Amino acid sequence: MRVCIPRFLQIGKGGMDSVPELLAAIGGLKKPLIVTDKNMIALGYVDRLISILQASGISFEIFDEVVPDPTDTVIFSGINVLVSAKCDCVIGIGGGSPLDTAKAIAVMSQGSTDLENYRPPAISNAPGLPILAIPTTAGTGSEVTHHTVIIRSSTQEKISCRGEAFMPTAAVIDYELTLSMPKRLSIDNAIDTMTHGIEAYVSKKASLFSDRMALDCLRLVGPNLPRIYKDPEDEKARELLMFAATLGGLAFTNASICLVHAMSRPLGALFHIPHGLSNAMLLPQVTEFSVQSAPDRYADCAKAMGIASTLDPNSVACKKLVQALYVYQENFEVPSLSAYGLEREIFEKSMGAMIDDAIRSGAPKNNPKEPSQEEMREIYEKAW
């Protein structure tokens, strides 16, 4: 069992203040490229980071052109800024897109700039520049994963780049940075975290290490998802969901993702549905399809989340899990694909491409039950 994790995790309130110390500990780094988006600028998080760096006499450069579902063209622009400014490391601050962009810039600036060379099953282990990740959302787990998802502009296909090179060297896990998240994003990210925990635990690549991270992730997300829906300003729930997201990231990066993520991927690439939301749209349907192929594992998930009693037989726990996930969709206002606004004709025409894209990801092979193309079509139809 080989485990891949960051060298440093700064966990807790006020963690951003430790950035200069982390840069020094990593190796006396002198000039980071700050990778972020316009929203982080507007919220003042980047100004706060700049003040911390300036107080320690650390120079920097800013690249704030990150977009949702980052593309290779965005990465190339960031690399140009990094090279021109002679930066020696990268700091990503924001949600999944800024963190993935930062990771890609750090790795591709030191290696190939052809995204095709990172297509699975390619594994990138050669070191890139050091990466410091500062997440401001609680969901993607990108701060502790060796995955980076980038869209190939020429085909609009999402490519999941993988390898130890993409693992951040350090990460700051500060729940205070999530307090500005709107309610919809908070819920979607929490369900994304739930998906990470479940898929890591039922994956065919699960291990003793990933099992522990996955179940602890689910123990935290289960009771705190309803709390954050009821009161988005519940700081304790925010703190626990932030930690759950990190545990979920550690779980799935060491066990891999499964069918939910595989089928979610093309929804983001083709229709620009946010990642957390597209996972939430598919989680009950995929779980219902898969549950009988790993009843012991799914029952453990239900019990960890508090959906089922520890005394429930596995068959009962599995039934409760599927029912609860559908209730979550209803109670937490997760739209169907049709309610989201997808046009039926375009959806049907895109079905073949979506299924092909999901298969190319390789993730369906990790699922307890590997689906046929027709079964994947049926799952998409249920989500419609």
C-alpha positions in Angstrom: 0.0 0.0 0.0 1.5 3.3 -1.1 0.0 6.5 0.3 0.4 9.9 -1.3 -0.2 13.0 0.9 1.1 16.6 1.2 4.2 17.2 3.2 2.5 19.8 5.4 -1.1 20.4 6.4 -1.9 23.6 8.3 -5.3 22.9 9.8 -7.4 25.4 11.7 -8.7 28.9 12.0 -6.3 31.6 10.8 -4.2 29.1 8.9 -3.4 31.6 6.1 -1.1 33.5 8.4 1.3 30.5 8.3 1.9 30.8 4.5 5.4 32.5 4.9 6.5 29.8 7.4 5.3 27.1 5.0 7.2 28.6 2.1 10.3 28.7 4.2 9.8 25.1 5.4 9.3 23.8 1.9 12.7 25.1 0.8 13.2 28.8 1.3 10.9 29.8 -1.6 11.1 33.4 -2.5 8.5 34.3 -5.2 5.2 32.5 -5.6 2.8 32.8 -8.4 -0.7 33.4 -6.8 -3.2 31.5 -9.0 -6.8 32.6 -8.4 -10.0 34.0 -10.0 -11.8 37.3 -10.0 -14.2 36.2 -7.3 -11.4 35.6 -4.8 -10.1 39.1 -5.7 -13.5 40.6 -5.0 -14.0 38.8 -1.7 -10.7 40.2 -0.4 -9.0 36.8 0.2 -6.2 37.6 -2.2 -5.6 41.0 -0.6 -5.3 39.3 2.7 -2.8 36.8 1.3 -0.8 39.7 -0.3 -0.6 41.5 3.0 0.7 38.4 4.8 3.4 37.9 2.1 4.4 41.6 2.1 4.7 41.7 5.8 7.3 38.9 5.5 9.1 40.6 2.6 8.1 38.0 0.1 7.6 39.1 -3.5 4.9 37.6 -5.7 3.1 37.6 -9.0 -0.7 37.2 -9.6 -2.5 35.2 -12.2 -6.3 35.8 -11.8 -7.6 34.5 -15.1 -8.9 31.2 -13.8 -12.3 30.2 -15.1 -14.8 27.5 -14.0 -13.7 24.2 -15.6 -10.2 25.4 -16.5 -8.9 24.8 -20.0 -5.5 24.1 -21.4 -5.4 27.6 -22.9 -5.8 29.1 -19.4 -3.0 26.9 -18.1 -0.7 28.1 -21.0 -1.5 31.8 -20.1 -0.6 31.1 -16.4 2.7 29.4 -17.4 3.6 32.4 -19.5 3.1 34.7 -16.5 5.1 32.3 -14.2 8.0 32.1 -16.6 8.1 35.8 -17.3 8.0 36.7 -13.5 10.6 34.0 -12.7 8.4 32.5 -9.9 9.8 29.5 -8.0 6.5 28.1 -6.7 2.7 28.3 -7.1 0.0 29.2 -4.5 -3.5 28.3 -5.5 -6.3 30.0 -3.6 -10.0 29.4 -4.2 -12.3 26.6 -5.1 -11.5 23.5 -7.2 -10.8 25.4 -10.4 -8.1 27.7 -9.0 -6.5 24.8 -7.2 -6.5 22.5 -10.3 -5.2 25.4 -12.4 -2.4 26.0 -10.0 -1.4 22.4 -9.9 -1.4 22.1 -13.7 0.7 25.3 -14.0 3.3 24.0 -11.5 3.6 20.7 -13.2 3.3 21.6 -16.9 5.7 24.5 -16.6 8.4 22.0 -15.8 7.4 19.3 -18.3 5.3 18.8 -21.3 2.7 21.4 -22.3 0.8 18.9 -24.4 -2.3 17.9 -22.4 -2.4 14.7 -24.4 0.7 13.5 -22.6 -1.3 13.6 -19.3 -4.2 11.5 -20.5 -4.9 8.4 -18.3 -3.4 5.9 -17.9 -0.4 8.3 -18.0 1.1 9.0 -14.5 3.1 12.1 -13.8 5.5 11.6 -11.0 8.4 13.8 -12.1 8.5 16.8 -9.7 7.0 20.1 -10.8 7.3 23.4 -8.9 6.2 23.3 -5.3 2.5 23.9 -4.8 0.8 25.5 -1.8 -3.0 25.0 -1.9 -5.5 27.2 0.0 -9.1 26.0 -0.5 -11.9 28.4 0.1 -14.6 25.8 -0.5 -15.3 22.5 1.4 -15.8 19.8 -1.3 -13.3 19.2 -4.0 -10.5 18.0 -1.8 -8.1 19.2 -4.5 -5.7 20.5 -1.8 -4.8 16.9 -0.9 -5.2 15.0 -4.2 -2.9 14.0 -7.0 -5.6 14.6 -9.6 -6.1 17.7 -11.7 -9.0 18.0 -14.2 -8.4 20.2 -17.2 -10.5 20.7 -20.4 -8.8 20.2 -23.7 -10.1 23.2 -25.6 -10.0 21.6 -29.0 -12.4 18.8 -28.0 -14.1 20.2 -24.8 -13.1 16.9 -23.2 -12.2 16.8 -19.5 -8.8 15.1 -18.9 -8.0 13.9 -15.4 -4.3 14.4 -15.0 -2.8 12.1 -12.4 0.4 11.5 -10.5 2.5 12.5 -7.5 3.6 15.6 -9.3 0.1 17.1 -8.9 0.0 16.5 -5.1 0.3 19.9 -3.3 3.5 20.2 -1.2 1.5 22.0 1.5 -2.1 23.0 2.1 -3.9 25.4 4.4 -7.2 24.0 5.7 -9.0 27.0 7.2 -12.8 26.8 7.5 -13.0 30.6 8.0 -12.4 30.9 4.2 -15.6 29.0 3.5 -17.9 31.4 5.4 -18.6 33.5 2.2 -19.8 30.5 0.3 -23.4 30.8 -0.9 -25.9 28.3 0.3 -26.3 26.4 -3.0 -22.5 26.0 -3.4 -22.2 24.9 0.2 -24.8 22.1 -0.2 -23.3 21.0 -3.6 -19.8 20.8 -2.2 -21.0 18.9 0.9 -22.6 16.3 -1.3 -19.5 16.2 -3.4 -17.6 15.4 -0.2 -20.1 12.7 0.6 -19.6 11.3 -2.9 -15.8 11.2 -2.4 -16.3 9.3 0.9 -18.7 6.7 -0.5 -16.8 6.1 -3.8 -13.5 5.8 -2.1 -15.0 3.2 0.3 -16.7 1.1 -2.3 -13.9 1.4 -4.9 -12.2 -1.8 -6.0 -8.9 0.0 -5.2 -9.8 0.8 -1.6 -7.2 0.1 1.1 -6.9 0.1 4.9 -5.7 3.8 4.8 -8.4 5.0 2.4 -11.1 3.1 4.3 -10.3 5.0 7.5 -10.3 8.4 5.7 -13.5 7.6 3.9 -15.5 6.5 6.9 -14.4 9.4 9.0 -15.3 11.7 6.2 -18.8 10.3 6.1 -19.2 10.5 9.9 -18.6 14.2 9.6 -20.6 15.0 6.5 -23.7 13.0 7.5 -24.9 15.1 10.4 -23.4 18.4 9.2 -24.9 18.6 5.8 -28.4 19.2 7.2 -27.0 21.7 9.7 -25.4 23.8 6.9 -28.6 23.7 4.9 -30.6 25.0 7.9 -28.1 27.6 8.9 -25.3 28.5 6.4 -23.6 30.6 9.2 -23.2 27.6 11.5 -19.4 27.9 12.0 -19.0 24.5 13.8 -20.7 22.7 10.9 -18.5 24.7 8.5 -15.4 23.6 10.3 -16.4 19.9 10.4 -17.4 19.9 6.7 -14.1 21.5 5.8 -12.2 18.7 7.6 -14.6 16.2 6.0 -13.6 17.5 2.6 -9.9 17.1 3.3 -10.5 13.5 4.6 -12.6 12.7 1.5 -9.8 14.0 -0.7 -7.2 11.9 1.1 -9.6 8.9 0.7 -10.3 9.1 -3.0 -6.8 10.1 -4.1 -5.6 6.9 -2.5 -8.5 4.7 -3.6 -9.7 6.4 -6.8 -13.2 7.5 -7.8 -15.9 5.4 -9.4 -19.0 5.7 -11.6 -20.6 8.9 -10.2 -17.5 10.9 -11.1 -17.1 9.2 -14.4 -20.6 10.1 -15.5 -20.5 13.5 -13.9 -17.4 14.5 -15.8 -19.1 15.0 -19.2 -21.9 17.0 -17.7 -19.4 19.6 -16.7 -17.4 19.5 -19.9 -20.4 19.7 -22.3 -23.0 21.6 -20.2 -20.9 23.5 -17.7 -22.8 22.1 -14.7 -20.7 22.7 -11.6 -18.8 19.6 -10.5 -20.4 19.3 -7.0 -23.9 19.8 -8.5 -23.4 17.2 -11.2 -22.3 14.7 -8.7 -25.3 15.5 -6.5 -27.5 14.9 -9.6 -26.2 11.4 -10.1 -25.3 10.0 -6.6 -28.6 8.3 -5.8 -29.1 6.8 -9.2 -25.6 5.4 -9.4 -25.8 4.1 -5.8 -29.1 2.4 -6.5 -27.4 0.7 -9.6 -24.3 -0.4 -7.6 -25.5 -1.2 -4.1 -26.2 -4.9 -4.5 -22.7 -5.5 -5.8 -21.1 -4.3 -2.5 -23.8 -4.5 0.2 -21.4 -4.7 3.1 -19.5 -1.6 1.9 -22.6 0.5 1.2 -24.1 -0.6 4.5 -21.0 0.7 6.3 -21.4 4.0 4.6 -25.0 4.3 5.7 -24.1 3.5 9.3 -21.2 5.9 9.3 -23.4 8.7 8.1 -26.1 8.0 10.7 -28.6 7.0 8.0 -28.8 3.5 9.3 -28.4 2.0 12.8 -25.4 -0.1 13.6 -27.9 -2.9 14.4 -29.6 -2.8 11.0 -28.9 -5.8 8.7 -26.9 -4.8 5.6 -29.9 -5.2 3.3 -31.9 -2.7 5.4 -29.0 -0.3 5.7 -28.5 -0.3 1.9 -32.2 0.3 1.3 -32.1 3.2 3.8 -29.0 4.7 2.1 -30.6 4.7 -1.4 -33.8 6.2 0.0 -31.9 8.9 2.0 -29.9 10.0 -1.1 -33.1 10.5 -3.1 -34.5 12.4 -0.1 -31.4 14.6 0.0 -32.0 15.5 -3.7 -35.5 16.6 -2.9 -34.9 18.3 0.5 -31.7 20.1 -0.6 -33.2 21.2 -3.9 -30.9 19.4 -6.2 -32.4 19.8 -9.6 -32.8 17.0 -12.2 -31.0 17.5 -15.5 -34.2 18.7 -17.1 -35.0 21.1 -14.3 -31.5 22.5 -14.6 -32.4 23.6 -18.1 -30.8 21.1 -20.4 -32.7 20.8 -23.7 -33.9 17.3 -24.3 -32.8 17.1 -28.0 -29.3 18.2 -27.1 -29.2 15.8 -24.2 -30.2 12.9 -26.4 -27.7 13.9 -29.1 -24.9 14.1 -26.5 -25.7 10.8 -24.9 -23.1 8.8 -26.9 -20.4 11.3 -26.3 -21.1 11.4 -22.6 -21.0 7.6 -22.3 -17.7 7.5 -24.3 -16.2 10.2 -22.1 -17.2 8.5 -18.9 -15.7 5.2 -20.1 -12.4 6.9 -21.2 -12.0 8.2 -17.7 -11.3 4.7 -16.5 -13.3 5.3 -13.3 -16.2 2.9 -14.2 -13.8 0.0 -13.8 -13.3 0.9 -10.1 -17.1 0.7 -9.4 -18.4 -2.3 -7.5 -20.5 -3.1 -10.6 -19.0 -2.0 -13.9 -21.9 -0.8 -16.1 -22.6 -1.5 -19.8 -23.2 1.4 -22.1 -26.9 0.7 -22.0 -26.9 0.7 -18.2 -25.1 4.1 -18.2 -27.7 5.4 -20.6 -30.5 4.2 -18.2 -28.7 6.0 -15.3 -28.6 9.3 -17.3 -32.2 8.9 -18.2 -33.1 8.5 -14.5 -31.2 11.6 -13.7 -33.0 13.5 -16.5 
